[in-house]
Amino acid sequence: MATSLLLAQLLLLGTLVVPAQAQNPSTESKCAQLGNATEGNFSVTVTPEVYQANTTYLVTIKEAQNSTDNEPTQFVLQALSPGNESLGQWEGITPENCSSVDSAVLNSTQNAANWTSPGTNVSSVQIRAYIIFTDKSTQFKTVTLTRAETTTSSPTSTPSSVSTVRGSSLFIAVLQLPLLLAMGKLLS
């Protein structure tokens, strides 16, 4: 009796622990496919094109015309910091964890997703787009968003440049004075 009770407890424990530790096989194979991706012949557009904190972007994949039977089955999108860490949130999509990177997985009929940047300002964000095809081949493209360069002029630069112009004009006038005096003597 004690042995069968112990066996029942172990079986119950096994059914609770194993599913928590096991990964989804489709996620594992998807992640493995991303590691074998080659540069793709498709385009990725990100709108707006400049990085700003706490902004929503539209990421769109436009597939090149495919003349073979190798059709796309899924699109995978990632947003990474310069340190290769996931950034921001994909809207309306439950991200899948792929090697510690949040990945938005879209089916073959979806080719766009919204991504919202984090509230912190980073120097750049790399958007990675992958297409997984029916033959299990994978292609990728990247787009890098960088912060807009901000140009500011300091108020002290204007008076100093004005003084330089005034000084230059005065210098030229002083050089021309003897010439004007000599011309005046010749004409009189």
Backbone torsions as a table, in degrees:
resi	resn	phi	psi	omega
1	MET	NA	-45.8	-179.6
2	ALA	-63.8	-37.3	-179.8
3	THR	-67.4	-43.4	179.7
4	SER	-68.5	-32.9	176.2
5	LEU	-67.1	-42.7	178.3
6	LEU	-64.1	-42.9	178.5
7	LEU	-62.4	-41.6	178.6
8	ALA	-63.7	-41.9	178.8
9	GLN	-64.2	-42.8	178.6
10	LEU	-63.5	-41.4	177.8
11	LEU	-63.0	-42.2	178.1
12	LEU	-63.7	-44.2	178.7
13	LEU	-62.4	-41.0	178.9
14	GLY	-62.6	-38.6	179.7
15	THR	-72.2	-24.3	178.1
16	LEU	-84.3	-36.7	-174.6
17	VAL	-82.6	-45.0	-174.0
18	VAL	-59.6	-47.1	179.7
19	PRO	-63.5	-33.0	-179.5
20	ALA	-68.2	-30.6	-177.2
21	GLN	-89.2	-27.3	-176.0
22	ALA	-76.3	143.3	176.4
23	GLN	-96.1	158.4	175.8
24	ASN	-64.7	121.6	-178.2
25	PRO	-58.2	-34.5	-179.6
26	SER	-68.2	-34.0	177.1
27	THR	-67.6	-42.4	179.4
28	GLU	-59.8	-47.7	-177.2
29	SER	-67.9	-35.9	177.5
30	LYS	-62.2	-45.8	179.7
31	CYS	-63.3	-41.3	178.5
32	ALA	-62.7	-37.6	179.6
33	GLN	-66.2	-33.9	-179.9
34	LEU	-64.8	-35.6	179.8
35	GLY	-67.1	-21.5	-179.3
36	ASN	-103.7	15.6	-175.9
37	ALA	-70.1	148.4	174.8
38	THR	-114.8	160.8	179.0
39	GLU	-58.1	130.4	-173.9
40	GLY	-96.5	164.9	176.8
41	ASN	-108.1	61.6	177.6
42	PHE	-145.6	171.5	-178.8
43	SER	-117.8	151.8	176.9
44	VAL	-127.9	125.8	175.4
45	THR	-116.1	141.9	178.4
46	VAL	-127.0	124.2	-177.9
47	THR	-125.1	126.3	-0.9
48	PRO	-70.7	168.8	-172.4
49	GLU	-91.7	-7.2	-177.1
50	VAL	-115.3	140.5	-178.1
51	TYR	-75.9	132.9	171.3
52	GLN	-140.9	143.5	178.5
53	ALA	-65.6	147.0	174.2
54	ASN	54.6	48.1	-178.9
55	THR	-126.4	143.5	177.5
56	THR	-95.5	132.2	-178.1
57	TYR	-116.2	146.2	172.8
58	LEU	-101.2	119.3	179.0
59	VAL	-106.4	120.8	-176.3
60	THR	-124.3	134.2	176.3
61	ILE	-105.3	127.7	175.4
62	LYS	-117.5	111.5	-176.7
63	GLU	-75.3	139.9	174.1
64	ALA	-69.9	155.2	179.0
65	GLN	-59.4	125.9	-176.7
66	ASN	-103.3	114.9	-176.3
67	SER	-89.6	-1.6	-178.9
68	THR	-106.0	-179.2	176.8
69	ASP	-83.0	1.8	-177.6
70	ASN	-80.8	89.2	-175.7
71	GLU	-91.4	152.6	175.3
72	PRO	-70.0	141.0	176.2
73	THR	-107.2	-30.6	-179.4
74	GLN	-152.6	155.1	171.3
75	PHE	-117.4	139.2	178.4
76	VAL	-124.8	131.3	-179.8
77	LEU	-120.9	141.1	177.1
78	GLN	-138.1	150.1	174.7
79	ALA	-125.8	121.6	-173.0
80	LEU	-127.5	145.3	174.9
81	SER	-77.6	170.4	175.5
82	PRO	-57.9	-22.8	177.3
83	GLY	-90.5	14.2	-179.5
84	ASN	60.6	37.9	175.2
85	GLU	-110.3	145.3	178.5
86	SER	-60.3	140.9	178.5
87	LEU	-131.8	148.9	172.5
88	GLY	67.9	-165.6	-177.4
89	GLN	-138.6	138.6	172.4
90	TRP	-85.1	127.0	-174.2
91	GLU	-86.0	134.2	175.0
92	GLY	72.1	10.8	-178.4
93	ILE	-133.0	132.8	174.7
94	THR	-81.4	113.6	-176.7
95	PRO	-70.0	147.5	174.3
96	GLU	-102.4	143.9	178.9
97	ASN	-85.6	118.9	-179.4
98	CYS	-126.1	99.5	-177.3
99	SER	55.9	47.6	178.9
100	SER	66.7	19.5	177.2
101	VAL	-118.6	125.6	175.7
102	ASP	-66.9	124.6	-176.3
103	SER	-124.5	125.8	175.9
104	ALA	-86.7	119.3	-178.7
105	VAL	-105.7	122.3	-179.1
106	LEU	-113.0	145.3	176.8
107	ASN	-77.0	174.3	-172.5
108	SER	-66.4	-15.8	178.9
109	THR	-90.5	-12.8	176.7
110	GLN	-98.8	135.1	177.2
111	ASN	-130.4	13.5	-178.8
112	ALA	-149.4	152.7	176.7
113	ALA	-152.1	154.9	175.8
114	ASN	-96.1	135.4	177.4
115	TRP	-125.2	132.7	178.0
116	THR	-108.5	125.7	-179.1
117	SER	-70.5	156.1	179.9
118	PRO	-70.6	165.5	-179.7
119	GLY	-72.6	-12.3	179.1
120	THR	-90.1	151.7	179.9
121	ASN	-92.3	122.3	175.3
122	VAL	-115.9	162.8	-176.8
123	SER	-70.1	-35.1	-179.9
124	SER	-161.4	163.2	176.2
125	VAL	-135.7	134.1	176.5
126	GLN	-102.8	121.5	174.7
127	ILE	-95.3	121.9	178.0
128	ARG	-107.7	134.0	178.3
129	ALA	-124.5	132.6	180.0
130	TYR	-123.7	145.2	169.7
131	ILE	-118.8	125.5	175.5
132	ILE	-102.8	125.6	-175.7
133	PHE	-99.0	168.0	-178.3
134	THR	-60.3	-30.0	178.9
135	ASP	-84.3	10.8	178.8
136	LYS	72.6	7.1	173.2
137	SER	-76.8	156.1	-176.9
138	THR	-136.2	136.7	176.3
139	GLN	-121.3	154.7	179.9
140	PHE	-139.0	160.7	172.2
141	LYS	-144.0	153.9	175.5
142	THR	-129.0	149.4	173.6
143	VAL	-131.2	131.5	179.5
144	THR	-108.1	124.3	175.6
145	LEU	-96.6	130.2	176.2
146	THR	-121.8	156.3	178.6
147	ARG	-65.5	147.7	177.2
148	ALA	-69.6	140.1	176.1
149	GLU	-71.9	128.9	177.7
150	THR	-102.9	128.3	178.2
151	THR	-110.7	128.3	177.3
152	THR	-127.1	142.4	175.8
153	SER	-108.4	136.7	-179.1
154	SER	-85.7	142.9	-178.4
155	PRO	-61.6	-24.8	-177.9
156	THR	-73.5	-19.7	-177.7
157	SER	-73.2	-32.0	-177.9
158	THR	-68.2	-52.7	179.3
159	PRO	-60.3	-37.4	-178.3
160	SER	-66.7	-38.8	179.1
161	SER	-71.6	-33.6	176.8
162	VAL	-66.0	-42.1	178.8
163	SER	-63.5	-36.1	179.7
164	THR	-65.1	-42.3	178.8
165	VAL	-65.0	-44.4	178.9
166	ARG	-62.2	-42.5	179.5
167	GLY	-63.1	-39.3	179.8
168	SER	-66.9	-40.1	179.6
169	SER	-65.5	-41.5	179.3
170	LEU	-65.0	-41.2	179.8
171	PHE	-62.2	-43.3	179.5
172	ILE	-66.2	-40.9	179.5
173	ALA	-63.0	-40.5	180.0
174	VAL	-65.4	-39.0	178.6
175	LEU	-68.5	-33.1	-177.6
176	GLN	-82.3	-17.0	-177.3
177	LEU	-57.8	-50.6	179.2
178	PRO	-61.3	-35.8	179.0
179	LEU	-64.8	-42.2	178.8
180	LEU	-66.1	-39.4	178.8
181	LEU	-65.2	-42.0	179.7
182	ALA	-65.4	-40.4	179.5
183	MET	-65.3	-36.2	179.4
184	GLY	-65.5	-37.7	179.5
185	LYS	-69.2	-38.1	179.5
186	LEU	-66.8	-37.3	-177.5
187	LEU	-77.0	-19.3	-176.9
188	SER	-93.9	NA	NA
